[in-house]
Amino acid sequence: MSPLVTQLSWTNHLLIMSGCKSDEEREFYIRLAIKERYTKRQLERQMDSGYYERYMLSKDKILPEKVQAELNPFLDSYVIEFLDLPTGFLEKDLRKGLISGMKQFMLEIGKDFTFIDEEYAITVGGEDFRIDLLFYHRTLRCLVAIELKTGKFKPEYVSKMDFYLEGLDRQVKKPDENPSVGLILCASKNDEVVEYAMSRTMSPMMVSQYQLQLPDKEVLRKKLQELANIPQLEE
């Protein structure tokens, strides 16, 4: 790991060494900070949001088979604590909030994502259908459609995303690009319902949930320990 450390600022190095509880977590943040070129404030935010734990809880079940990448760019849970949303906010409020806070949102999803447009229109049969947010991922070399939901995941969201991805692949995707990927971002989800809903779809898509406040890192660590069947880490 020593060659990696030399690529990291001393401030970030100290932050990682003092804030991580295992060698694996330290190496993860070192590699991530170098790849994303984090400032101290950005790295501190990622560590406070439990990015390592969220990534480790996501990596074995979220990346679609058709999408290959060295570092899984999709998480099972996203933290968007920077939003200032009204009580009883609507999907358009969530979308507008992410647009106005795009710099913070890009920190959460990664700098390989390039924002294209909001309410991106595809026309089928003379009708316009609008995708909430459209990105391009430079490493995966594909379009990424994001649909925002203010409530719990519903199975019918999958067929809608199938439709959007088919439209993007037929009308927008370039010949040398990979098939488009979909991300359905909900306030909550039931993993068993998601598994049933997606069991027959051939489209590369994920269903993730978002949180409007920083998570409890100890809860995330316990989930990760249970998943990996490892002993409790010492404080």
N, C-alpha and C positions, 0 to 999 in steps of 0.2 A: 504493500500500500504506500510505501514511502515516496515513489515518484508522483503519486496523486497528491500527497500532502503539499508538495512544492508548488502545485498549481492553485492552491487555496490561500486566500488572505489569512494573515495571522489572527485577525479578529474572528473570522468564521471558523478557523481551526479551534480556537479556544471555546467558542460557543458549542461546537460539536463535541469536543472532548468533555466539557463539563455537563452537557445536557443529555447525553446518551447513556444507556444502561448496558449496552452490549457491543462487542466488536462489530457484529453484523449491522447494527443500527448506525454506528459511526461510519462504517464504510459506505452504507447506503447514502447518508447525507453528504458525505464527501463527494461521491460520484455525482449526486444530484446537483449539489451546489456548483460544481465545476461545469456540468453540462448546461445548466440553466443560467449560469453566471449571476448567482444571487448576491445581492447586497446583504449586509448584516441584518437589516430590518426584514428583508424578504425571507431569509433563512430562518430567522427567529419566528416569523409567522408560520412557516411550514412546520416547524418543530412544535409550536404551540397547538397547531391544528391536528397533531397526531398523524402527519402525512405518512410517515413510515409504517405505522400500524394499519392505516387505511389501505395503503398500497399492498402490504403483505396479506391482508384479508381479502383483497380483490384479485390478486394475480393468478390464482388457479381457477377462477370461475367466470371472469368477465371477458377476457380477450376472445373474440370469435375465432373459430378455426381458420377462416379464410384470411384473417389479418395476422401478419407476422411482424414482430418488432422486437428489438433488443430490450427495450424498456416499455412495459405495458402502459400506453398513454391513457387508459380508461380506468376509473375507480368505481367501486361499488357504492361509495358515499362521497359526496362533495360538500365542502363547507363554504358557504357564501355569507359569512357573518358581516360583511361590509355593506350589505343592502339596508336601506332605510325604507321599509315597506309599510304602507298603511294597514290598519286593522282590517281583516277581511279582504286582503288584496286579491286581485284577479290575475289571470295569466298574462294579460297585457302589462300589468304593473311589474310583474316578475321579469318579463322580457325587457321592458324599459329600464328597470333597475340594473340588469346585467349589462345593457348597452352603456348606460352612464358610468357604470363601474367596470368597464371592460379591462382596464389595466389590472385591477385586482382579480378579475375573473381569469385573465390570462395567466396570472401567477398560479392560480389553483389548477388550471387544466394543462398548463405547460406552454412554452414558447414555440414549440413546433406547430401549434395551431395558428392558422392565419384566418382572421375574421373576414368573411365575404359580404354578408348582408343579413338584415332582419326581414322577416316576412317575405322570404325569397319565393317568387312565384314560378310555378311550372304550369303549363297550360295543356290540358288533356280534353279532347272532345269539345273544344271551344270554351271550357270552363277553367278558371284560375284557381289553383290550390296553393296555399302559402305555408312554407316551412318557417317555424319560429326563428331559428338561427341557423345559418349555414357557414361552415368553416372549411378550410382545406388543411390537411395534415401533411407537412412536408416530408416526414420520414416514411409514413405509410403510403404517400403519394395517392391520396384519395380524398374525395369530398366527405364531409361529416355533417349530417343533418341532426340538429338537436330540437326535440319537441319538449316543451315545458308544460308541466301539469301541477296545479296547486293542491291536488288531493292525492288519494291513494291510487296506486297502479290499477288499471282495468285491462282485461284481456283484449278488448277491442282496439287498444292503442297499437297493438302489434300489426294488425292488418293495415292500419292507416300509415304506419311507418313503412311497411312493405311497399305500399303504393308510392310514397315519396321517393324511396330508393330506386324503384323501377323508373320513375320519371327522370330522376337525376342521371341514371345510367344511360337511358335512351337519348336524353336531350342535352345534357350538360357535360358529362364525363368525356374526357379526351381519350383517343384510342390507346395511348400509352399509359393511362392511369389505371389504378386498381379499382375494383367495384366500390361504390359508395357505402359508407358505414352510418348507422343510425344510433343515436343515443336518446332514450326516453328518460327524462329527468323528472322524477315525481317527488312529492313531499314524503311519501312513505310507500313501502311495498311489502308484499308477502312473498318470500322466495319460492314457496311451493306453487303459488298461483302463477308467478312469473315463469317457472319451469314448465308448467303445463301449457301456458299460453304460447311459449316459444318452441315447444317440442317439435313442431312440424314446419316451422318457417325455415327457409333456406337463406334468408337475408342475413348479412352480418350486422347484428345490432345488439345493444346492451340496454338493460333497464337499471338505472341507478337512482338513488334517493339523495336529496339535499338537506342540509341542516342550516338553519339561520343563526346559529351561534356556535362558538367553539366547543368541540366535544370534550368530554371527560377522558383524558388520556389514560387514566387508570382502568376505566371500563374497557377501552380499546385494547389495552395490554392484556387484560384478563381474557378477552375474547381470543386474542392471538395465541396466548398460552394454551387455552383449551383446544384450539384448532390444531396446534402443533404438538399438543400433549407433552409440554415441557414444564419443569418445575417453576414455581413462582420466583421472579427475579428479586434479588436482594436490593433493598433501598441503598 
